[in-house]
């Protein structure tokens, strides 16, 4: 309900113009003036923005005129512009380039923002005005997008507790503040554990098995950590996973693996288990106040799935097939260890290493050879090229746009006719100031409510950087992640709606992964790999032999990958399906749940509960969304295959019109059917993963 636009003018020399977050931005594309923004600017900027928003809300709620769409719903939609401007900058920096000063601001501002949001959503006078308009919606002559905004606004207030009595509303406001504080602590604890651990590799014996690209990345990590001349493995996924995949030092693999999976449960100040217990108890209390038996039931009531039962139906189709496949994969890896003269039982820290050996033997596919063909710059160019072929977009790099870190690059995105579409930031390298993982976010939301406001979108990854003067090489999974985040980016860049609340990726959370997962498909196409998968030294295209090997191995290890993901999904769903959070023991809950579903001892969930940042953020009771969206993405890409051309312009135009540009202007299933002509079919997902 807050949107991005520049604040109104202020007298020269006033505190507002002296603070770059509050002054008008006179940069290219009105991008944030990052070099001028310092941590000390945020507290006064938030205070001013919160005060301005409170005044706007008070004026709407106090109106004496009969409630109308314009003086109530539209006025609410226009409010909070300054707050959005400040918050978008702050939370992006807090995730991608934080420091102790920003973390202190985050701990202070998170509960204040939660209280502010609750005050708005639980404002009785404001809600009664919205409800008055909502009850007369059929007679107002609203166009479909305006009607959708009205319905979503009303629903958001109801789901926040606006219909409850004063005592319940006060308690909900308290819960929201407590959860915001806990969530901030949780995320900062995970980052602290990641920053605190490094594995220093001393000499050739410690480097055994590591290909040159992984060695180069480890050397560069050492430089960043002030240890030039050494090699360091960190807990960034792009660092630790390749180490587990290639290192022939089983003892070091065990050390790295244990550090990786124990984030958030090391004891002391950064231990997250007590925070999880508090969070689950608060979420359960919130759900009960709002009339739901569990938090999962509350969350899923506003999704495509609608109920935990519907999610379980999907998981019940996937889990048995994935488990069967994973057990067969385990047996094959165990046989490989015996064939190599080892007599130990394969453990979780062995899986990736022996899977790589098995893949080499079975498909003659060498991951190091694949990496040599996946230069970051070329993969990025491939993602841009694909967007150009499908949607007519051109990415033009701009060096005059301010950025928040030297690693960050900026591109103006245009149509082929030269029309401005948006600004795109790319931030791809791992560093200690960045939380792990990959994500898309925005610094400005697209909207047409106050003119043709175009978006500013950012993609963030944590790729291990190559040595100075050498290109950065990606694993195939890293390259897929880059395409995934670009899919989210296109969902933001191509947005073409009036109201910011409905714009870009502001869709139901089990629909939001469709554009990103669908975009991944193009990376694997020979039309892309032959053109952009160029060897780092020879610049020769990936040979047909390697293309054939990649295709043959496409579903290799899918049992493992599906099990580690689906186990996290089941943990999330069951944790938030508790009907009573009293006495929750996080360790016991996780162990008992994994035993109940038959989790192989050699695999751990992709995210264990103490570092499961997705469910502390926007994916609580919603981590299933990736799988739910995968049903749609597999089915959606089949439309291009059926057309006989993966760049078919008519299919791409329908995708753009009904999915990428439409935001949340219509029901998600209706949007999908408008694109595909029918609902999605789950069989496509099973075939894609080789589980059918």
C-alpha positions in Angstrom: 0.0 0.0 0.0 3.0 2.3 -0.2 4.4 3.2 -3.6 7.5 4.8 -5.1 7.7 8.3 -6.3 9.8 11.2 -5.4 8.8 13.4 -2.5 7.5 16.9 -2.9 9.8 19.9 -3.1 11.3 21.4 0.1 12.9 24.8 0.7 16.6 24.9 -0.2 18.8 24.2 2.8 16.0 22.5 4.8 16.8 19.2 6.6 14.8 17.5 3.9 17.0 18.7 1.1 20.2 18.0 3.1 19.2 14.4 3.5 19.6 12.6 0.1 16.9 10.2 0.9 14.3 13.0 1.3 15.5 15.3 -1.4 14.4 15.0 -5.0 16.7 12.6 -7.0 18.3 14.4 -10.0 20.3 11.3 -11.1 19.7 9.5 -14.4 16.3 7.8 -14.4 15.9 9.3 -10.8 17.9 6.4 -9.5 18.9 6.4 -5.8 22.0 8.6 -5.3 24.0 5.9 -3.6 27.3 7.6 -3.1 25.6 10.4 -1.2 23.5 8.0 1.1 25.1 7.2 4.4 23.8 5.0 7.3 23.1 8.0 9.4 20.6 9.3 6.9 18.2 6.5 7.4 16.8 7.1 10.9 15.8 10.8 10.2 14.5 9.8 6.8 12.3 7.0 8.2 11.0 9.4 10.9 10.1 12.0 8.3 8.5 9.5 6.0 6.5 7.8 8.7 5.2 11.1 9.9 4.2 12.1 6.4 2.4 8.8 5.9 0.6 9.1 9.2 -0.8 12.5 8.2 -2.0 11.1 4.9 -3.8 8.2 6.5 -5.3 10.4 9.1 -6.7 12.8 6.5 -8.3 9.9 4.5 -9.8 8.3 7.6 -11.2 11.7 8.9 -12.9 12.7 5.7 -16.6 13.7 6.2 -17.6 13.2 2.6 -19.2 9.9 1.6 -16.6 7.3 0.9 -15.8 6.8 -2.8 -13.2 4.9 -4.7 -11.4 8.1 -5.4 -11.4 9.7 -1.9 -10.7 6.5 -0.1 -9.2 3.6 -2.0 -7.3 5.7 -4.6 -6.2 8.1 -1.9 -4.8 5.2 0.1 -3.1 3.9 -2.9 -1.3 7.2 -3.5 -0.2 7.5 0.1 3.1 6.6 1.5 5.2 7.6 -1.4 8.1 8.9 0.6 8.1 6.0 3.0 8.3 3.6 0.0 11.2 5.5 -1.4 13.2 5.3 1.8 12.3 1.7 2.6 13.1 0.4 -0.8 16.6 1.8 -0.6 17.2 0.7 2.9 16.0 -2.9 2.8 17.8 -3.6 -0.5 21.1 -2.3 1.0 20.5 -4.2 4.3 20.3 -7.5 2.2 23.0 -6.8 -0.4 25.6 -4.6 1.2 25.1 -4.3 4.9 27.3 -3.3 7.8 27.0 -2.9 11.5 25.5 0.6 11.2 22.8 -0.5 8.8 22.1 -3.6 11.0 21.6 -1.3 14.0 19.1 0.8 12.0 17.3 -2.4 10.8 16.9 -3.6 14.4 15.4 -0.3 15.3 13.2 0.3 12.3 11.7 -3.2 11.8 9.3 -3.0 14.8 8.5 0.6 14.0 7.5 -0.2 10.5 5.5 -3.2 11.7 3.6 -1.0 14.2 3.0 1.6 11.5 1.6 -0.9 9.0 -0.6 -2.5 11.7 -1.9 1.0 12.7 -3.0 1.5 9.1 -4.5 -1.9 8.5 -6.3 -1.9 11.9 -7.6 1.7 11.6 -11.3 1.2 12.3 -12.5 4.4 10.6 -10.3 3.8 7.6 -11.6 0.3 7.2 -15.2 1.3 7.5 -14.8 3.7 4.6 -13.1 1.0 2.5 -15.9 -1.5 3.5 -18.5 1.0 2.5 -17.0 1.3 -1.0 -16.5 -2.5 -1.2 -20.1 -3.2 -0.4 -21.3 -0.9 -3.2 -18.6 -2.2 -5.7 -21.2 -3.6 -8.2 -22.8 -0.2 -8.6 -19.7 1.9 -9.0 -18.9 1.3 -12.7 -15.3 0.5 -12.0 -13.0 -0.9 -14.7 -11.7 -4.4 -14.0 -8.3 -3.2 -12.7 -9.9 -0.7 -10.3 -12.3 -3.4 -9.1 -9.4 -5.7 -8.5 -7.6 -3.1 -6.4 -10.7 -2.5 -4.3 -11.2 -6.2 -3.7 -7.5 -6.8 -2.8 -7.4 -3.7 -0.5 -10.5 -4.8 1.3 -9.2 -8.4 1.6 -5.8 -7.2 3.0 -7.6 -5.2 5.7 -9.8 -8.1 6.7 -6.8 -10.6 6.7 -4.9 -8.1 8.9 -7.8 -8.1 11.5 -9.7 -5.0 10.7 -13.0 -6.6 11.5 -12.0 -7.7 15.0 -12.7 -5.9 18.3 -10.4 -3.4 19.7 -8.7 -5.8 22.1 -7.9 -8.3 19.4 -6.7 -5.5 17.1 -4.3 -4.3 19.8 -2.9 -7.7 20.3 -2.4 -8.3 16.6 -0.4 -5.0 16.4 1.8 -6.2 19.3 2.3 -9.6 17.6 3.4 -7.9 14.3 5.9 -5.8 16.1 7.3 -8.8 18.0 7.6 -10.8 14.8 9.4 -8.0 13.0 12.0 -7.8 15.7 12.4 -11.6 15.8 12.7 -11.8 12.0 15.4 -9.2 11.9 17.4 -11.0 14.7 17.0 -14.4 12.9 18.4 -13.1 9.6 21.2 -11.2 11.2 22.2 -14.3 13.1 22.4 -16.4 10.0 24.6 -13.8 8.3 26.8 -13.6 11.4 27.3 -17.4 11.4 28.2 -17.3 7.7 30.7 -14.5 8.2 32.3 -16.2 11.2 33.4 -19.4 9.4 36.1 -20.0 6.8 38.0 -23.1 5.8 41.6 -22.1 5.0 43.1 -24.6 2.6 46.8 -25.0 3.3 48.8 -26.4 0.4 48.2 -28.9 -2.4 47.0 -31.6 -0.1 44.0 -29.5 1.1 43.3 -28.5 -2.5 43.2 -32.1 -3.8 40.5 -32.7 -6.4 39.5 -29.0 -6.9 39.5 -27.8 -10.5 41.2 -24.6 -11.5 38.0 -22.6 -11.4 37.2 -23.6 -7.8 40.8 -22.9 -6.8 40.7 -19.5 -8.4 37.4 -18.6 -6.6 38.9 -19.8 -3.3 42.0 -17.7 -3.9 39.9 -14.6 -4.6 37.8 -15.3 -1.5 41.1 -15.3 0.5 42.1 -11.9 -1.0 38.7 -10.5 0.1 39.2 -11.8 3.6 42.7 -10.3 3.9 44.6 -13.6 3.3 46.3 -13.1 -0.1 48.2 -16.1 -1.3 45.9 -18.6 0.5 42.7 -20.4 -0.5 39.5 -20.0 1.5 36.1 -21.8 1.4 33.2 -19.7 2.8 29.6 -20.6 3.5 28.4 -18.8 0.4 26.5 -21.5 -1.5 28.6 -20.8 -4.6 31.8 -21.5 -2.6 30.8 -24.5 -0.3 28.8 -26.5 -2.8 31.6 -26.8 -5.4 34.0 -27.7 -2.6 31.7 -30.5 -1.5 31.3 -31.6 -5.2 35.0 -31.8 -6.0 37.2 -32.0 -2.9 38.7 -35.5 -2.5 39.5 -34.6 1.1 36.7 -36.4 2.9 37.6 -34.9 6.3 37.5 -31.4 5.0 34.2 -32.1 3.2 32.7 -33.1 6.5 34.0 -30.0 8.3 32.5 -27.7 5.6 29.2 -29.6 5.4 28.7 -29.5 9.2 29.4 -25.8 9.3 27.0 -25.2 6.4 24.0 -27.1 7.9 24.6 -25.9 11.5 24.1 -22.2 10.7 21.7 -20.7 13.2 22.1 -23.5 15.8 25.7 -23.0 17.1 24.6 -21.9 20.6 25.3 -18.5 22.0 24.0 -15.2 20.7 23.4 -16.3 17.1 21.4 -19.4 17.9 18.0 -19.2 16.2 16.1 -22.1 17.8 14.5 -20.0 20.6 13.6 -17.4 18.0 11.8 -20.0 15.9 9.8 -21.2 18.9 8.7 -17.6 19.7 7.9 -17.0 16.0 5.8 -20.1 15.6 3.9 -19.3 18.8 3.1 -15.8 17.7 2.1 -16.9 14.2 -0.3 -19.5 15.7 -1.8 -16.9 18.1 -2.2 -14.6 15.1 -4.0 -17.2 13.1 -6.4 -18.1 15.9 -7.3 -14.4 16.4 -8.1 -14.2 12.7 -10.3 -17.3 12.9 -8.0 -20.0 11.5 -6.9 -23.2 13.2 -3.3 -22.9 12.1 -1.0 -20.4 10.5 -0.8 -22.6 7.4 -4.5 -22.4 7.0 -4.4 -18.6 7.3 -1.6 -18.1 4.9 -2.9 -20.5 2.2 -6.4 -18.9 2.3 -5.0 -16.2 0.0 -3.1 -18.4 -2.5 -3.9 -20.5 -5.6 -3.7 -23.6 -3.4 -6.2 -22.2 -0.9 -5.7 -25.0 1.7 -3.0 -27.1 3.3 -4.8 -30.1 1.9 -4.3 -29.0 -1.6 -0.6 -28.5 -1.1 -0.3 -31.9 0.4 -2.0 -33.4 -2.7 0.8 -32.1 -4.8 3.5 -33.1 -2.3 1.9 -36.6 -2.1 2.4 -37.0 -5.8 6.0 -35.8 -5.8 7.5 -37.2 -2.6 7.1 -41.0 -3.1 8.5 -40.7 -6.6 11.4 -38.5 -5.5 12.1 -40.8 -2.5 12.2 -43.9 -4.7 14.6 -42.2 -7.1 16.8 -40.8 -4.3 17.2 -44.3 -2.8 18.2 -45.7 -6.1 20.7 -42.9 -6.5 22.1 -43.5 -3.1 22.6 -47.2 -3.9 24.5 -46.3 -7.1 26.7 -43.9 -5.1 27.4 -46.5 -2.5 28.4 -49.0 -5.2 30.7 -46.4 -6.6 32.5 -45.9 -3.3 33.0 -49.7 -3.1 34.3 -49.8 -6.7 36.9 -47.2 -5.7 38.1 -49.3 -2.8 36.3 -47.5 0.0 34.5 -49.4 2.7 32.7 -46.6 4.5 28.9 -46.0 4.4 28.2 -42.9 2.3 27.3 -39.8 4.4 25.7 -36.5 3.6 29.0 -34.8 3.0 29.9 -37.5 0.4 26.8 -37.2 -1.8 27.9 -34.4 -4.0 31.4 -35.7 -4.4 30.4 -39.2 -5.5 27.5 -37.9 -7.5 30.0 -36.0 -9.6 32.1 -39.2 -10.0 29.0 -41.1 -11.0 28.0 -38.5 -13.5 31.4 -38.6 -15.1 31.3 -42.3 -15.3 27.7 -42.6 -16.5 27.6 -39.7 -19.0 31.3 -38.8 -19.4 30.3 -35.4 -18.2 32.8 -33.3 -16.4 31.4 -30.4 -14.4 34.8 -28.6 -14.7 34.5 -28.8 -18.5 30.9 -27.4 -18.3 32.1 -24.5 -16.1 34.8 -23.7 -18.6 32.0 -22.9 -21.1 29.9 -20.8 -18.7 31.5 -17.5 -18.3 29.4 -15.1 -16.2 29.5 -12.4 -18.8 28.4 -14.7 -21.6 25.6 -16.2 -19.5 24.4 -12.7 -18.7 24.5 -11.8 -22.3 22.5 -15.0 -23.1 19.8 -13.9 -20.6 19.6 -10.5 -22.3 19.5 -12.1 -25.7 16.7 -14.3 -24.8 14.7 -11.4 -23.5 15.4 -9.6 -26.8 14.2 -12.6 -28.9 11.1 -13.1 -26.8 10.0 -9.6 -25.8 12.0 -7.2 -28.0 14.1 -5.8 -25.2 17.5 -4.2 -25.5 19.9 -3.9 -22.5 22.2 -1.0 -22.8 24.9 -0.7 -20.0 25.1 2.7 -18.3 28.1 3.9 -16.4 26.6 7.2 -15.4 24.0 5.6 -13.1 25.0 5.6 -9.4 25.5 2.1 -7.9 25.7 1.0 -4.2 28.9 -1.2 -4.6 31.7 -1.4 -7.2 30.5 -4.9 -8.1 27.1 -3.6 -9.2 26.4 -2.8 -12.9 23.4 -0.9 -14.4 21.6 -1.3 -17.7 18.9 0.8 -19.2 16.3 -1.5 -20.7 14.5 -0.3 -23.8 12.3 -1.7 -26.6 13.9 -2.1 -30.0 12.1 1.1 -31.0 14.0 2.9 -28.2 11.2 3.3 -25.7 12.4 3.3 -22.1 11.3 0.2 -20.2 13.2 0.4 -16.9 16.5 0.4 -15.2 18.2 -2.9 -14.3 20.9 -3.5 -11.7 23.0 -6.7 -11.6 24.9 -7.6 -8.5 26.4 -11.1 -8.9 29.5 -11.6 -6.7 29.6 -13.0 -3.2 31.0 -10.8 -0.5 30.8 -10.7 3.3 28.4 -7.8 3.3 25.8 -9.7 1.4 23.4 -12.4 2.7 23.7 -15.7 0.9 21.4 -16.8 -1.9 19.9 -15.0 -4.9 16.9 -12.8 -5.3 15.2 -10.1 -7.3 14.0 -6.9 -5.7 13.2 -3.3 -6.8 14.1 0.2 -6.0 11.0 1.7 -7.7 7.7 0.1 -8.5 6.1 0.5 -11.9 2.8 2.3 -11.9 0.7 4.8 -14.0 -1.2 6.4 -11.2 1.1 9.4 -11.1 2.3 9.3 -14.7 4.2 6.7 -16.6 6.5 5.6 -13.7 8.9 2.9 -14.9 10.6 0.4 -12.6 14.1 0.0 -11.2 14.8 -3.7 -10.7 17.8 -5.5 -9.2 19.0 -9.1 -9.5 21.3 -10.2 -6.7 23.4 -13.4 -6.6 26.4 -14.7 -4.6 28.7 -16.1 -7.2 32.3 -16.9 -6.3 34.5 -14.4 -8.1 37.3 -15.5 -10.4 40.9 -14.5 -9.8 41.8 -10.9 -10.8 42.1 -10.5 -14.5 40.3 -13.8 -15.2 36.6 -14.4 -16.1 34.3 -15.7 -13.5 33.0 -19.2 -14.3 29.6 -20.6 -13.3 28.3 -24.0 -12.5 25.3 -25.0 -14.5 23.2 -24.4 -11.4 24.6 -20.9 -11.0 23.8 -20.2 -14.7 20.3 -21.5 -14.1 19.9 -19.3 -11.1 20.9 -16.3 -13.1 18.2 -17.0 -15.7 15.8 -17.6 -12.8 16.4 -14.2 -11.3 16.2 -12.6 -14.7 12.7 -14.2 -15.1 11.7 -12.4 -11.9 13.4 -9.2 -13.3 11.4 -9.4 -16.5 8.2 -9.8 -14.4 9.1 -6.5 -12.8 10.4 -4.7 -15.9 7.5 -5.6 -18.2 4.8 -4.7 -15.7 2.2 -2.4 -17.2 -0.5 -1.7 -14.7 -2.0 1.4 -13.1 -1.8 0.7 -9.4 1.4 -0.1 -7.6 -0.3 -2.6 -5.2 -1.1 -4.8 -8.2 2.2 -4.2 -10.1 5.2 -6.3 -10.9 5.7 -9.3 -8.6 2.9 -8.3 -6.2 1.0 -11.5 -7.1 0.0 -14.5 -5.0 3.1 -16.2 -3.6 2.4 -19.5 -5.3 2.2 -17.7 -8.7 5.2 -15.5 -8.3 7.8 -18.2 -9.2 6.2 -19.0 -12.6 8.0 -16.3 -14.6 11.3 -17.1 -13.0 11.2 -20.9 -13.3 9.8 -20.7 -16.8 12.7 -18.5 -17.9 15.2 -21.2 -16.8 14.1 -23.4 -19.6 15.8 -21.2 -22.3 19.3 -21.7 -20.7 19.2 -25.4 -21.6 18.3 -24.9 -25.2 20.9 -25.6 -27.9 19.9 -22.3 -29.6 21.3 -20.5 -26.5 24.2 -22.8 -25.5 25.7 -23.0 -29.0 25.8 -19.2 -29.2 26.8 -18.2 -25.7 28.5 -21.2 -24.0 31.9 -20.3 -25.3 35.1 -21.9 -23.8 36.9 -19.5 -21.5 40.2 -19.9 -23.3 39.5 -20.9 -26.9 36.2 -19.1 -27.3 34.9 -22.1 -29.2 31.2 -23.0 -28.7 30.3 -25.8 -26.5 30.8 -28.9 -28.6 27.8 -31.1 -29.6 29.3 -33.9 -27.6 29.0 -31.8 -24.4 25.5 -30.6 -25.4 24.4 -34.2 -25.8 25.9 -35.2 -22.5 24.1 -32.3 -20.7 20.8 -33.4 -22.2 21.4 -37.0 -21.3 22.3 -36.0 -17.7 19.5 -33.5 -17.4 17.5 -35.6 -14.9 20.6 -37.0 -13.2 20.5 -36.6 -9.4 17.0 -35.3 -9.5 15.9 -37.7 -6.7 18.4 -36.0 -4.4 17.5 -32.5 -5.5 13.7 -33.1 -5.3 14.1 -34.8 -1.9 16.2 -32.0 -0.3 13.8 -29.4 -1.6 10.5 -31.2 -0.8 11.7 -32.1 2.7 12.1 -28.4 3.4 8.7 -27.8 2.0 7.2 -30.5 4.3 9.0 -29.1 7.3 7.7 -25.6 6.6 4.1 -26.9 6.0 4.0 -29.1 9.1 5.7 -26.5 11.3 3.0 -24.0 10.4 0.2 -26.6 10.7 0.8 -27.0 14.4 -2.5 -26.5 16.3 -0.6 -25.6 19.4 3.0 -24.2 19.6 3.4 -25.0 23.3 6.4 -27.1 24.1 7.9 -26.9 20.6 11.4 -28.3 20.5 12.9 -27.4 17.1 15.5 -30.1 17.0 13.0 -32.9 18.0 10.4 -31.6 15.7 12.7 -31.7 12.7 14.1 -35.1 13.6 10.7 -36.6 14.1 9.3 -35.1 11.0 12.1 -36.3 8.8 11.9 -39.8 10.3 8.1 -39.8 9.7 8.5 -39.1 5.9 11.4 -41.5 5.5 14.1 -39.0 4.8 17.3 -40.8 3.8 20.1 -40.2 6.3 22.4 -39.3 3.4 20.4 -36.2 2.5 19.5 -33.2 4.6 16.8 -30.6 3.8 17.9 -27.8 1.5 17.1 -25.5 4.4 17.1 -26.7 7.9 14.8 -24.8 10.3 17.4 -22.7 12.2 18.6 -21.0 9.0 15.4 -21.3 6.9 15.3 -17.6 5.9 12.5 -18.2 3.4 10.0 -19.0 6.1 11.0 -16.1 8.3 10.4 -13.8 5.3 7.5 -14.0 2.8 7.4 -17.8 2.3 6.1 -18.9 5.7 3.8 -21.9 5.0 4.6 -21.1 1.4 7.9 -22.8 0.4 5.9 -25.2 -1.6 5.4 -22.3 -4.1 8.4 -23.3 -6.1 7.0 -26.7 -6.8 3.5 -25.4 -7.3 4.8 -22.9 -9.9 6.9 -25.6 -11.5 3.7 -27.4 -12.4 2.8 -24.3 -14.4 6.3 -23.6 -15.8 6.7 -27.1 -17.2 3.3 -26.9 -18.7 3.9 -23.3 -20.0 7.1 -24.1 -21.7 5.4 -27.0 -23.5 3.4 -24.3 -25.3 6.6 -23.1 -27.0 7.6 -26.7 -27.8 4.2 -27.4 -29.3 4.6 -24.3 -31.4 7.8 -25.7 -32.9 9.8 -22.6 -31.9 11.0 -21.7 -28.4 11.1 -18.1 -29.5 7.6 -18.2 -31.0 6.5 -14.5 -31.1 2.8 -15.2 -30.7 3.3 -17.4 -27.6 5.7 -14.9 -26.2 3.2 -12.1 -26.7 0.6 -14.0 -24.9 3.0 -14.7 -22.0 3.9 -11.0 -21.8 0.2 -9.9 -22.0 -1.4 -12.3 -19.6 1.5 -13.1 -17.1 4.5 -10.7 -17.2 2.7 -7.4 -17.8 -0.5 -8.0 -15.9 0.8 -8.1 -12.3 -2.1 -9.0 -10.0 -4.8 -7.4 -12.1 -6.8 -10.7 -12.3 -7.1 -14.1 -10.7 -3.9 -16.1 -11.0 -5.6 -19.2 -12.5 -7.6 -17.1 -14.9 -4.3 -15.4 -16.0 -2.7 -18.7 -16.6 -5.7 -20.1 -18.6 -5.7 -16.9 -20.7 -2.1 -17.7 -21.6 -2.3 -21.4 -22.0 -5.9 -22.0 -22.9 -6.4 -24.5 -20.1 -5.3 -25.2 -16.5 -1.8 -26.6 -15.9 -1.2 -30.4 -15.8 1.0 -31.8 -13.0 2.4 -34.6 -15.2 4.7 -32.1 -17.0 6.5 -31.5 -13.7 7.1 -35.2 -13.1 8.4 -35.6 -16.7 10.6 -32.6 -16.4 12.3 -34.0 -13.2 12.5 -37.5 -14.7 10.1 -38.8 -11.9 7.2 -39.9 -14.1 
